[in-house]
Amino acid sequence: MSLRQFEYALAVAEEGSVTAAAELLRVAQPSMSQQIRNLERELGVELFARTPTGLVPTVVGRAFLREAEVAVNAARRARATARAGADELVGELVVAVQLGFGTRQLPRALTALRSRYPGLEVTVFEEPSSAELERLCRRGVLNLALMAACERSPADAHHLGDEEFVVVLGAGHRLLSADRVELRELEGEPWVRFDRDSALDGVLRNVLRNNEPAPATAARVSQAATAVRWAAHGLGVTLVPASAVPHGHEHLVRPVFPVVSQPVIAVLRPGAGPAETALLELLRQETWSESAFLSPVS
C-alpha cells in the first residue's frame, strides 16, 4: 500500500467516480482504476460499491477511508515541516471553525499568514456541530480549530477571547430605539433559528429555556449570515455572534442583556508545527472581546 493509493481512494469517495477523481488529481483514469483494484486486492476487501448514482464506499471502505484520511493528512504535515525553512512554509494547513465564530478575525489572520508564506495552502471549513469538531480534533485531522469549548481541555488549547452575541431585528422593529435589548423583551417574538444539532442553536436554546410559552420558530437555517438576512427582512429575530453580522446590517443589531457570550478557543493539533504556531500568533493579535456592533448605530 502507498499514500498515493490512499489519496486515490479518498478522491474516488469524494467525487463518486474514478473518472472524476482522475480529473481532480490530474492522472490517467486507467492508472487510477488499476491502483484502486491493486489496493482492494492487497487489502482483500471491496472498498466501493457500484450504484446508479456512482461509486459509494462500503461499510469496510468507510472505516478504511477514515484511517486513510488521517494517514494522508499526517504525511502532508510531515512534508510541510521537513520543507519549512526560516523564511518559508509550504504544504497544507487544515483549519476548522465553529459556525459563526471568527467570521472577520480568521480571514484577516489567514490573509496575513498567506502574505508572509505564499507557498502555504490553507483549507478552511465551518462546522456547525461542536461534538463533530471535538471528534475531528481527537482524530488529528485538523491543524487548528476555533471552538467554544474542548471537553478534554488539552494543553494545546488557547483562549483567544470571547464572542459576544447580538440580536438582529427587522427594519422598523420597535426595539431598534433601544441601546441594548433585554432578553425578556423578546418574549413572544418568532425566531430564525439554526439546525438542531448546531452549537449556535444550542446557545439559543439556553437563552430561551425559561420562556413561557415556548418561543415560535419562524425558520431554521444553516448559516449565520442567512439568519441575519432573514431576520432583517422581518421573518423573525435571531441571535448570532457579533462578528458574524454581514456588512450592511449593523444598524439592525443590538447587544442583549444579560450578556450572552462564548469563549473562543484555538485548539492546535498535538506537536503543532511552525504553520499552526504562526497562525495562532496572528489570531492572538485580533480583537475578540470587543465589537463595533455593540454600540448602537444612529
Backbone bond lengths (Angstrom), bond angles and torsions (degrees), N, CA, C in turn:
res aa  C-N    CA-C-N  psi(-1)  N-CA   C-N-CA  omega(-1)  CA-C   N-CA-C  phi
1 M - - - 1.469 - - 1.520 110.08 -
2 S 1.318 115.12 149.33 1.463 119.94 179.19 1.522 109.48 -135.45
3 L 1.335 114.75 159.28 1.459 119.56 177.77 1.526 110.59 -62.77
4 R 1.326 116.58 -31.35 1.460 119.33 179.01 1.533 109.89 -63.65
5 Q 1.331 116.97 -40.86 1.461 119.86 176.51 1.525 110.94 -62.61
6 F 1.330 116.20 -39.14 1.472 119.73 176.49 1.529 110.25 -59.82
7 E 1.338 116.04 -44.69 1.466 120.09 -179.77 1.527 110.96 -63.17
8 Y 1.337 116.81 -39.27 1.462 120.24 177.60 1.528 110.58 -61.78
9 A 1.328 116.13 -46.62 1.470 120.11 -178.46 1.528 111.22 -63.02
10 L 1.326 117.08 -40.75 1.459 120.52 178.54 1.527 111.04 -64.81
11 A 1.324 117.19 -38.27 1.463 120.84 179.02 1.525 111.06 -67.70
12 V 1.322 117.47 -39.70 1.466 120.92 177.56 1.525 110.21 -63.12
13 A 1.327 116.76 -42.21 1.467 120.47 178.75 1.525 110.99 -63.57
14 E 1.320 116.72 -37.67 1.464 120.62 -179.01 1.521 112.03 -72.34
15 E 1.339 116.54 -40.83 1.466 120.73 -174.05 1.520 113.25 -90.44
16 G 1.342 117.08 -24.22 1.459 119.91 179.30 1.507 114.60 84.27
17 S 1.327 117.39 4.01 1.464 120.47 176.83 1.524 109.18 -159.25
18 V 1.327 115.05 152.90 1.460 120.11 178.58 1.523 110.09 -68.89
19 T 1.339 115.96 -39.16 1.470 119.74 -178.55 1.525 111.41 -60.76
20 A 1.335 115.95 -48.67 1.464 119.47 -179.64 1.519 111.34 -65.34
21 A 1.339 116.85 -38.82 1.463 120.26 178.88 1.520 111.00 -64.52
22 A 1.333 116.69 -39.91 1.467 120.71 178.55 1.522 110.95 -63.52
23 E 1.324 116.52 -40.73 1.466 120.01 177.30 1.524 110.74 -64.22
24 L 1.351 115.69 -40.26 1.465 120.00 179.92 1.526 111.21 -61.08
25 L 1.327 116.53 -43.57 1.466 120.92 -176.38 1.528 112.62 -92.80
26 R 1.354 115.86 -1.78 1.464 121.65 176.80 1.525 111.69 60.05
27 V 1.326 114.80 49.32 1.462 121.16 175.04 1.531 107.84 -127.09
28 A 1.318 116.26 164.83 1.459 120.78 179.64 1.531 110.09 -71.31
29 Q 1.337 114.84 136.13 1.467 119.30 -177.64 1.535 112.53 -60.30
30 P 1.366 119.87 -43.76 1.468 119.09 178.70 1.532 112.93 -60.17
31 S 1.324 116.01 -37.44 1.463 120.07 179.40 1.525 110.83 -64.45
32 M 1.357 116.37 -43.53 1.467 118.79 178.95 1.524 110.96 -64.95
33 S 1.326 117.28 -42.70 1.467 120.22 178.78 1.523 110.83 -58.21
34 Q 1.329 116.44 -42.95 1.456 120.76 -179.76 1.526 111.08 -64.55
35 Q 1.329 116.81 -41.07 1.459 120.25 -179.97 1.533 111.43 -65.77
36 I 1.336 117.91 -38.32 1.464 120.72 177.44 1.522 110.00 -65.53
37 R 1.355 117.05 -42.38 1.472 119.71 178.11 1.518 111.13 -63.65
38 N 1.334 116.49 -41.19 1.468 119.82 178.24 1.525 111.12 -62.03
39 L 1.329 115.83 -40.30 1.457 120.12 -179.97 1.522 110.26 -64.66
40 E 1.332 117.04 -46.16 1.464 120.10 179.19 1.529 110.79 -63.29
41 R 1.329 116.90 -38.98 1.461 120.28 179.31 1.529 110.61 -64.26
42 E 1.320 116.56 -42.98 1.463 120.05 -179.44 1.526 111.45 -66.62
43 L 1.345 116.23 -38.33 1.466 120.40 179.34 1.524 112.23 -76.92
44 G 1.319 116.16 -25.98 1.456 120.28 -178.12 1.515 113.46 77.08
45 V 1.345 116.60 23.76 1.464 121.28 -179.76 1.519 109.04 -139.33
46 E 1.338 115.73 163.47 1.460 121.66 173.81 1.520 107.97 -96.54
47 L 1.320 116.93 120.40 1.463 120.96 -177.37 1.521 112.56 -85.69
48 F 1.345 116.94 -28.98 1.467 120.57 -175.48 1.523 110.49 -130.33
49 A 1.330 114.13 144.44 1.462 121.04 173.99 1.520 108.69 -111.30
50 R 1.339 116.76 140.08 1.461 121.11 178.32 1.523 109.64 -83.69
51 T 1.338 116.80 128.70 1.453 122.79 178.06 1.527 108.32 -128.76
52 P 1.334 117.94 168.26 1.474 119.03 178.12 1.519 113.98 -59.14
53 T 1.325 116.60 -23.08 1.467 119.67 -178.56 1.525 113.32 -98.74
54 G 1.347 116.95 0.96 1.451 119.33 178.88 1.517 112.81 130.04
55 L 1.323 116.14 -167.07 1.459 121.84 179.69 1.525 110.49 -82.73
56 V 1.328 115.54 130.47 1.459 122.08 -179.02 1.523 108.58 -125.23
57 P 1.334 118.93 132.86 1.465 120.03 178.63 1.527 111.89 -59.98
58 T 1.317 116.00 138.44 1.460 120.85 173.26 1.529 108.99 -74.02
59 V 1.322 116.81 176.30 1.472 120.44 177.58 1.525 109.66 -59.24
60 V 1.331 115.69 -46.74 1.465 119.69 178.08 1.523 110.15 -65.47
61 G 1.334 115.30 -37.32 1.458 119.68 179.51 1.511 112.65 -62.16
62 R 1.339 116.75 -41.61 1.466 119.76 179.17 1.517 110.95 -62.78
63 A 1.329 116.50 -41.51 1.470 119.65 178.77 1.528 110.56 -63.49
64 F 1.343 115.97 -42.97 1.465 119.62 178.89 1.528 111.23 -63.20
65 L 1.344 116.32 -43.52 1.461 120.44 -176.16 1.521 112.15 -64.57
66 R 1.331 117.48 -33.79 1.472 119.58 176.85 1.521 110.61 -59.97
67 E 1.336 116.46 -43.78 1.464 119.49 179.95 1.526 111.25 -74.49
68 A 1.331 116.63 -33.39 1.465 119.73 177.63 1.521 110.92 -63.18
69 E 1.348 116.20 -38.41 1.463 120.48 179.13 1.525 110.53 -62.70
70 V 1.323 116.30 -42.36 1.466 120.44 178.00 1.527 110.17 -61.13
71 A 1.336 116.92 -44.62 1.462 121.23 -177.94 1.528 111.69 -65.12
72 V 1.332 116.50 -42.64 1.467 120.30 -179.20 1.523 110.53 -65.49
73 N 1.335 116.63 -44.26 1.468 119.38 179.62 1.520 111.29 -64.17
74 A 1.325 116.49 -39.22 1.470 119.92 178.42 1.522 110.77 -63.90
75 A 1.335 116.90 -39.94 1.466 120.49 179.42 1.520 111.14 -65.48
76 R 1.339 116.39 -39.97 1.462 119.79 178.66 1.520 110.99 -63.52
77 R 1.335 115.57 -41.74 1.474 118.08 178.98 1.516 110.78 -65.79
78 A 1.322 116.75 -38.56 1.459 120.23 -179.87 1.524 110.62 -63.63
79 R 1.341 115.84 -42.33 1.466 118.79 178.29 1.523 111.02 -63.57
80 A 1.339 115.63 -42.47 1.463 119.59 -178.63 1.520 111.22 -63.11
81 T 1.335 116.15 -41.87 1.468 120.56 179.94 1.517 110.96 -65.01
82 A 1.339 116.18 -41.44 1.460 120.48 -178.44 1.522 111.49 -66.06
83 R 1.348 116.12 -32.97 1.465 120.00 -175.99 1.521 113.10 -91.77
84 A 1.329 116.44 -5.84 1.462 119.67 -177.03 1.524 110.46 -73.73
85 G 1.295 115.58 128.92 1.460 120.79 176.56 1.508 110.02 -113.73
86 A 1.300 116.35 -172.00 1.462 120.04 -177.62 1.514 111.68 -62.54
87 D 1.345 116.90 -35.02 1.455 120.51 -176.73 1.518 112.56 -118.84
88 E 1.348 117.68 15.55 1.456 119.13 -175.94 1.522 110.46 -142.32
89 L 1.314 115.57 132.80 1.457 122.06 169.60 1.510 106.68 -129.03
90 V 1.327 116.56 129.66 1.456 121.26 178.83 1.523 107.87 -132.04
91 G 1.321 115.09 169.20 1.455 119.87 -179.90 1.519 110.82 108.40
92 E 1.329 115.34 -163.76 1.458 121.44 -175.22 1.523 110.97 -113.99
93 L 1.319 115.89 137.97 1.458 123.21 176.23 1.525 107.25 -119.02
94 V 1.341 117.03 120.50 1.466 121.70 -177.95 1.525 108.69 -104.90
95 V 1.334 115.83 118.92 1.463 122.41 -176.40 1.527 108.79 -121.60
96 A 1.319 116.44 133.02 1.470 121.42 174.39 1.521 108.39 -120.13
97 V 1.321 115.55 145.26 1.462 119.85 -177.63 1.521 109.11 -135.67
98 Q 1.320 115.36 137.11 1.456 119.90 175.06 1.515 109.18 -60.83
99 L 1.316 117.05 133.51 1.456 122.54 -174.86 1.523 111.81 -49.95
100 G 1.341 115.91 126.57 1.457 121.94 177.35 1.517 114.70 92.14
101 F 1.334 118.01 -11.22 1.463 121.09 -178.53 1.529 110.87 -89.71
102 G 1.332 115.96 143.95 1.457 121.13 171.30 1.505 114.85 60.45
103 T 1.341 117.49 27.72 1.458 120.78 -175.14 1.521 112.19 -60.74
104 R 1.305 116.80 -30.07 1.473 120.09 178.41 1.528 111.64 -104.75
105 Q 1.328 116.57 -35.30 1.460 119.64 -175.51 1.532 112.61 -71.19
106 L 1.346 116.44 -43.79 1.463 119.46 -176.13 1.528 112.83 -63.79
107 P 1.344 120.20 -46.54 1.473 118.67 178.02 1.525 113.35 -58.19
108 R 1.340 116.71 -38.16 1.474 118.96 179.23 1.530 110.36 -65.13
109 A 1.329 116.20 -43.33 1.464 119.71 -179.92 1.525 111.11 -65.19
110 L 1.324 116.89 -40.42 1.462 120.11 -179.71 1.523 111.39 -69.01
111 T 1.324 116.65 -35.58 1.472 120.08 176.71 1.528 110.48 -61.83
112 A 1.321 115.73 -43.88 1.466 119.99 178.32 1.529 110.90 -65.44
113 L 1.334 116.62 -38.42 1.467 120.46 179.70 1.521 111.01 -65.20
114 R 1.335 116.95 -45.66 1.459 120.31 -178.93 1.527 111.82 -69.86
115 S 1.326 115.87 -29.88 1.460 119.02 176.30 1.524 110.20 -66.06
116 R 1.327 114.78 -37.16 1.466 120.10 -179.46 1.524 111.46 -77.23
117 Y 1.339 116.90 -37.38 1.467 122.47 -176.48 1.533 109.11 -129.29
118 P 1.324 119.08 78.92 1.474 121.80 -175.14 1.524 113.81 -64.80
119 G 1.324 118.32 -17.47 1.460 120.44 178.66 1.514 113.47 -82.33
120 L 1.324 117.11 -1.90 1.458 121.21 -177.91 1.525 110.01 -88.26
121 E 1.322 116.66 126.92 1.463 121.89 177.39 1.526 108.84 -98.91
122 V 1.323 116.71 126.36 1.464 121.35 -175.67 1.525 110.22 -114.73
123 T 1.326 116.33 128.63 1.463 122.54 174.19 1.520 107.93 -112.75
124 V 1.341 116.52 124.68 1.467 121.60 -177.64 1.524 108.82 -125.26
125 F 1.328 116.39 135.32 1.461 118.88 171.86 1.518 109.66 -140.68
126 E 1.350 115.33 149.57 1.459 121.76 177.40 1.523 109.03 -93.17
127 E 1.316 116.52 137.80 1.461 121.73 -179.86 1.525 108.80 -122.64
128 P 1.329 118.22 118.36 1.467 119.60 -178.42 1.517 114.30 -71.19
129 S 1.320 117.62 -28.17 1.468 121.05 -174.23 1.527 111.37 -95.22
130 S 1.321 116.58 122.40 1.466 119.83 177.25 1.522 110.96 -67.56
131 A 1.356 117.47 -32.21 1.459 120.74 178.27 1.525 111.03 -64.29
132 E 1.340 116.33 -39.16 1.463 119.66 178.59 1.521 111.06 -68.94
133 L 1.326 117.28 -37.59 1.462 119.98 175.73 1.524 110.81 -60.93
134 E 1.316 116.09 -43.30 1.467 121.01 177.92 1.525 110.41 -59.63
135 R 1.332 116.27 -43.31 1.465 120.60 -179.40 1.521 111.24 -64.36
136 L 1.327 117.06 -42.47 1.456 120.68 179.36 1.525 111.31 -64.46
137 C 1.334 116.31 -37.39 1.471 119.88 177.11 1.534 110.30 -62.82
138 R 1.333 116.62 -43.98 1.464 120.01 -179.36 1.522 111.75 -64.25
139 R 1.344 116.50 -34.61 1.464 120.04 -179.24 1.526 112.22 -74.13
140 G 1.317 117.83 -15.88 1.455 120.76 178.40 1.515 114.83 78.20
141 V 1.353 117.38 20.30 1.462 119.68 -178.70 1.521 112.17 -88.61
142 L 1.339 117.34 -7.68 1.459 121.66 -178.77 1.519 110.30 -108.24
143 N 1.320 115.91 141.10 1.456 119.44 171.24 1.523 110.83 -79.93
144 L 1.335 115.59 -38.27 1.458 120.23 -179.10 1.526 108.64 -153.69
145 A 1.331 115.83 141.15 1.462 120.86 176.27 1.516 109.09 -130.62
146 L 1.340 116.03 141.62 1.460 122.17 172.77 1.516 107.23 -106.50
147 M 1.321 117.22 121.49 1.453 120.70 -175.25 1.520 110.51 -151.71
148 A 1.327 116.19 169.26 1.461 120.52 -176.64 1.510 112.74 -85.95
149 A 1.331 116.87 -26.91 1.463 119.59 -176.67 1.518 109.19 -154.57
150 C 1.307 116.01 151.70 1.462 121.99 175.74 1.520 106.79 -132.28
151 E 1.334 116.92 113.65 1.465 120.94 -171.58 1.518 112.93 -56.36
152 R 1.316 116.12 -37.44 1.462 118.82 -175.78 1.530 113.13 -84.90
153 S 1.334 116.82 -8.43 1.469 122.01 -179.24 1.527 111.58 44.42
154 P 1.324 117.25 59.23 1.467 119.39 -176.72 1.512 112.31 -69.51
155 A 1.306 114.54 163.86 1.459 119.83 178.74 1.521 111.54 -66.02
156 D 1.339 116.63 -20.38 1.465 119.45 -179.27 1.522 112.02 -94.08
157 A 1.342 118.00 23.02 1.465 122.51 174.57 1.526 108.70 -102.00
158 H 1.327 116.85 128.55 1.465 122.09 -173.95 1.521 110.05 -124.31
159 H 1.330 117.31 122.73 1.460 122.37 179.98 1.527 108.93 -79.22
160 L 1.326 116.67 116.71 1.458 121.07 -178.10 1.520 112.76 -90.82
161 G 1.323 116.51 -27.84 1.460 121.11 -176.34 1.518 109.00 158.89
162 D 1.322 116.31 -151.29 1.461 120.60 -178.43 1.523 110.04 -137.59
163 E 1.324 115.37 139.81 1.456 121.88 173.60 1.524 108.04 -93.85
164 E 1.332 116.93 117.87 1.458 119.95 175.40 1.520 109.35 -88.25
165 F 1.325 115.26 136.07 1.459 120.63 179.76 1.526 110.14 -89.96
166 V 1.323 114.74 147.57 1.459 121.07 -179.89 1.520 108.95 -129.98
167 V 1.335 115.56 155.84 1.457 120.46 176.03 1.519 108.61 -94.36
168 V 1.328 115.84 140.68 1.460 121.76 177.25 1.525 107.52 -111.12
169 L 1.317 115.65 126.12 1.466 122.45 -175.67 1.522 110.17 -112.62
170 G 1.314 116.29 155.82 1.458 120.27 177.03 1.523 111.46 -74.20
171 A 1.321 115.71 156.49 1.462 120.45 177.54 1.523 110.21 -56.51
172 G 1.339 116.67 131.11 1.455 121.12 -179.63 1.514 114.97 82.77
173 H 1.333 117.58 5.71 1.466 120.51 -179.48 1.527 110.38 -63.25
174 R 1.324 116.57 143.87 1.465 122.46 -176.44 1.525 112.76 -59.95
175 L 1.342 118.67 -27.93 1.465 120.92 -175.23 1.528 113.61 -88.03
176 L 1.315 117.67 -1.34 1.467 119.39 178.80 1.520 112.01 -67.63
177 S 1.325 117.39 -17.27 1.459 120.29 178.76 1.525 112.17 -76.24
178 A 1.338 116.92 -12.50 1.473 121.12 -178.78 1.525 110.58 -87.79
179 D 1.346 115.58 149.33 1.462 120.20 173.77 1.525 111.36 -74.51
180 R 1.324 116.42 -32.69 1.455 123.31 -179.01 1.530 107.75 -144.56
181 V 1.311 116.86 141.36 1.468 121.26 -176.57 1.522 109.80 -103.59
182 E 1.329 115.87 125.51 1.461 119.44 173.92 1.521 108.97 -77.63
183 L 1.323 116.03 138.01 1.457 120.47 -175.68 1.524 111.99 -59.29
184 R 1.338 116.81 -34.34 1.466 119.20 -178.85 1.531 111.27 -65.53
185 E 1.340 116.92 -22.67 1.465 120.24 178.69 1.527 112.01 -73.02
186 L 1.321 116.64 -11.26 1.456 120.59 -179.21 1.527 112.81 -94.25
187 E 1.325 116.70 0.18 1.460 119.42 178.25 1.522 109.78 -61.12
188 G 1.322 115.51 136.05 1.458 120.91 -178.45 1.517 114.02 89.66
189 E 1.350 117.34 -9.44 1.459 120.43 178.69 1.539 110.39 -78.66
190 P 1.328 118.34 141.43 1.475 119.87 169.94 1.527 109.18 -73.56
191 W 1.335 117.21 149.97 1.461 121.55 -174.67 1.528 111.85 -120.30
192 V 1.316 114.72 140.06 1.461 121.17 166.63 1.526 105.81 -91.11
193 R 1.325 115.74 114.54 1.466 120.48 -171.84 1.527 110.82 -113.43
194 F 1.340 114.27 -175.93 1.463 120.37 -176.40 1.531 110.14 -117.47
195 D 1.327 115.75 171.87 1.455 120.34 178.15 1.527 110.08 -51.61
196 R 1.324 116.46 141.87 1.468 121.18 -170.02 1.523 114.49 -60.28
197 D 1.326 118.03 -30.55 1.469 119.42 -178.07 1.528 112.56 -95.14
198 S 1.331 117.17 10.47 1.460 119.57 -177.86 1.526 111.24 -86.50
199 A 1.322 114.89 153.44 1.468 120.39 178.53 1.523 111.03 -65.05
200 L 1.327 117.90 -34.99 1.465 120.39 179.83 1.522 111.29 -64.73
201 D 1.322 117.22 -39.47 1.462 118.12 178.08 1.524 110.85 -70.82
202 G 1.337 116.51 -28.14 1.456 119.87 174.75 1.516 111.91 -62.14
203 V 1.328 116.74 -39.99 1.470 120.85 176.62 1.517 110.05 -62.51
204 L 1.323 116.41 -44.63 1.457 120.48 -178.48 1.527 111.56 -66.60
205 R 1.317 117.34 -39.94 1.476 120.35 176.98 1.516 110.66 -59.01
206 N 1.324 116.09 -40.78 1.456 120.09 -179.64 1.529 110.94 -66.08
207 V 1.322 116.56 -38.53 1.465 121.06 179.97 1.527 111.21 -67.10
208 L 1.328 116.33 -37.76 1.465 120.81 -172.65 1.526 113.88 -97.69
209 R 1.329 117.78 4.86 1.464 120.02 -169.58 1.530 113.50 -62.14
210 N 1.334 118.48 -26.74 1.462 120.37 -177.65 1.523 113.46 -99.13
211 N 1.325 116.83 2.72 1.464 119.50 -178.25 1.526 111.66 -71.60
212 E 1.295 115.79 133.37 1.462 122.08 175.37 1.523 108.77 -131.09
213 P 1.322 118.57 128.73 1.467 126.31 -5.43 1.530 111.30 -69.56
214 A 1.325 116.36 171.67 1.463 121.46 -179.07 1.525 109.86 -58.79
215 P 1.326 117.59 134.63 1.470 120.59 -178.10 1.521 111.85 -60.95
216 A 1.316 116.45 145.98 1.462 121.64 178.19 1.523 109.54 -79.78
217 T 1.317 115.87 139.33 1.465 121.39 175.53 1.519 108.65 -98.82
218 A 1.331 116.18 114.15 1.465 120.42 179.94 1.515 111.44 -77.85
219 A 1.346 116.44 -35.45 1.464 120.73 -178.91 1.522 108.20 -167.22
220 R 1.325 115.38 159.09 1.466 121.83 172.38 1.521 108.17 -121.49
221 V 1.342 115.66 137.05 1.460 121.34 -178.31 1.522 108.94 -131.86
222 S 1.320 115.58 170.56 1.464 120.54 -177.48 1.520 113.48 -103.91
223 Q 1.339 117.62 -18.62 1.452 120.74 -174.85 1.519 111.31 -122.38
224 A 1.339 116.47 143.07 1.462 121.48 -179.70 1.524 110.98 -62.57
225 A 1.333 116.83 -41.54 1.468 119.67 -179.02 1.530 111.35 -62.67
226 T 1.335 116.90 -36.28 1.462 120.58 177.78 1.521 110.45 -65.75
227 A 1.341 116.67 -42.72 1.470 120.43 178.57 1.524 110.65 -59.35
228 V 1.334 116.86 -41.92 1.466 120.78 -179.98 1.529 110.34 -63.04
229 R 1.307 116.87 -45.76 1.471 120.20 -177.23 1.525 111.48 -66.16
230 W 1.326 117.24 -39.63 1.459 119.88 179.45 1.530 111.04 -68.68
231 A 1.338 115.64 -38.81 1.468 118.75 176.59 1.521 110.08 -64.12
232 A 1.327 116.81 -39.31 1.461 120.78 -179.99 1.529 111.80 -60.90
233 H 1.328 116.14 -30.22 1.467 120.67 179.18 1.528 112.48 -82.86
234 G 1.348 116.63 -0.65 1.455 119.34 175.17 1.509 115.60 92.52
235 L 1.341 118.04 9.95 1.464 119.86 179.75 1.524 111.49 -67.13
236 G 1.312 116.60 -32.33 1.454 123.05 179.99 1.511 108.15 173.29
237 V 1.325 117.46 175.92 1.466 120.18 176.04 1.524 108.75 -91.32
238 T 1.315 116.62 162.23 1.450 119.84 177.43 1.521 110.04 -145.79
239 L 1.321 115.96 163.78 1.463 122.53 -178.56 1.524 107.92 -127.28
240 V 1.337 117.17 120.96 1.461 121.76 -175.28 1.527 109.94 -139.78
241 P 1.340 117.70 160.64 1.464 119.51 171.43 1.520 110.29 -59.72
242 A 1.304 116.91 141.38 1.465 120.88 -175.73 1.520 112.06 -56.99
243 S 1.326 117.68 -39.28 1.463 119.51 -176.54 1.515 112.56 -71.69
244 A 1.347 117.80 -12.27 1.464 120.66 -177.95 1.514 112.79 -86.20
245 V 1.336 117.90 -4.17 1.468 120.81 -178.47 1.529 109.26 -74.94
246 P 1.339 118.06 121.00 1.471 119.91 -179.18 1.527 111.29 -66.57
247 H 1.312 115.61 152.50 1.466 120.87 175.87 1.531 109.56 -56.43
248 G 1.311 115.39 141.91 1.450 120.40 179.39 1.513 114.11 97.04
249 H 1.346 116.92 -6.98 1.462 120.41 -179.88 1.536 111.98 -116.94
250 E 1.320 116.55 7.07 1.466 119.47 -175.77 1.527 112.61 -60.62
251 H 1.315 117.84 -31.66 1.464 120.13 -177.19 1.527 112.57 -70.16
252 L 1.332 117.35 -12.05 1.466 121.38 179.67 1.524 112.31 -101.38
253 V 1.324 116.53 8.28 1.464 122.64 -175.10 1.526 111.00 -104.27
254 R 1.320 115.69 137.73 1.460 120.45 173.20 1.535 109.42 -137.80
255 P 1.343 117.17 141.36 1.462 119.60 171.37 1.522 109.54 -68.21
256 V 1.319 116.51 160.05 1.466 120.17 -177.07 1.523 110.29 -116.78
257 F 1.329 113.67 159.89 1.460 120.98 175.87 1.530 108.35 -135.08
258 P 1.340 118.32 131.19 1.468 127.48 -3.43 1.534 112.11 -61.00
259 V 1.327 114.58 153.71 1.459 120.69 -177.51 1.528 110.06 -62.38
260 V 1.322 116.15 136.76 1.467 122.74 174.51 1.529 107.10 -113.09
261 S 1.314 116.42 122.60 1.463 119.28 -179.85 1.521 109.96 -149.79
262 Q 1.321 115.28 161.87 1.457 122.21 174.97 1.521 108.92 -136.02
263 P 1.328 116.88 144.75 1.461 118.68 175.75 1.519 110.73 -68.94
264 V 1.319 116.05 151.80 1.466 121.90 173.50 1.521 106.94 -110.78
265 I 1.322 115.41 115.85 1.458 121.62 -176.71 1.518 109.64 -116.02
266 A 1.315 116.80 128.40 1.464 121.91 173.37 1.519 107.89 -94.45
267 V 1.316 116.39 119.67 1.465 121.83 -179.90 1.522 108.35 -108.28
268 L 1.311 116.63 118.05 1.458 121.94 179.39 1.526 109.46 -95.43
269 R 1.316 115.60 151.66 1.463 119.02 175.65 1.531 109.19 -67.02
270 P 1.328 117.66 151.37 1.467 120.10 176.01 1.527 110.49 -57.74
271 G 1.302 116.30 137.39 1.454 120.59 -179.02 1.507 112.62 69.06
272 A 1.327 116.51 37.72 1.469 121.29 -176.34 1.525 111.21 -55.57
273 G 1.333 114.03 142.94 1.456 120.41 -179.18 1.519 112.57 -94.02
274 P 1.327 117.03 -170.84 1.470 120.80 -175.50 1.527 113.52 -66.06
275 A 1.335 118.36 -29.69 1.472 119.90 -179.30 1.525 110.62 -67.74
276 E 1.335 116.85 -46.49 1.455 120.49 178.70 1.520 111.08 -62.84
277 T 1.323 115.47 -41.53 1.463 119.94 -179.42 1.529 110.99 -63.41
278 A 1.334 116.47 -41.25 1.467 120.58 179.44 1.529 110.31 -64.26
279 L 1.353 117.14 -42.27 1.461 120.03 -179.99 1.524 110.63 -66.33
280 L 1.315 117.28 -40.09 1.463 120.49 178.75 1.527 110.65 -59.33
281 E 1.315 117.40 -44.08 1.460 120.09 -179.29 1.521 111.31 -64.60
282 L 1.317 117.04 -37.30 1.467 119.97 177.26 1.528 110.97 -67.52
283 L 1.322 117.16 -38.22 1.463 120.76 177.47 1.527 111.34 -65.68
284 R 1.319 116.57 -34.35 1.472 120.51 178.00 1.532 110.84 -63.62
285 Q 1.315 117.19 -28.40 1.456 120.85 -178.31 1.531 113.05 -78.98
286 E 1.344 116.43 -12.43 1.457 120.67 179.34 1.531 110.62 -78.67
287 T 1.317 115.94 156.90 1.462 121.99 176.57 1.520 108.71 -87.80
288 W 1.336 116.39 121.17 1.458 121.50 -177.67 1.523 112.74 -113.80
289 S 1.305 118.36 -31.84 1.456 120.38 -170.68 1.521 113.62 -93.42
290 E 1.309 117.41 -4.05 1.451 120.35 179.38 1.515 108.76 -130.18
291 S 1.315 115.96 157.23 1.459 119.56 178.80 1.520 110.36 -150.55
292 A 1.320 115.37 143.32 1.466 119.81 176.13 1.506 111.50 -63.43
293 F 1.319 116.07 -20.84 1.461 119.96 -178.34 1.521 112.27 -72.01
294 L 1.318 117.90 -16.51 1.467 119.81 -174.29 1.511 112.51 -79.74
295 S 1.308 116.98 -4.15 1.467 120.41 173.39 1.515 108.12 -105.93
296 P 1.323 118.58 134.05 1.450 118.99 -178.76 1.508 112.19 -64.41
297 V 1.315 115.78 146.85 1.460 121.43 -179.53 1.520 108.05 -100.85
298 S 1.309 116.77 124.41 1.464 118.99 -178.29 1.513 110.59 -88.24
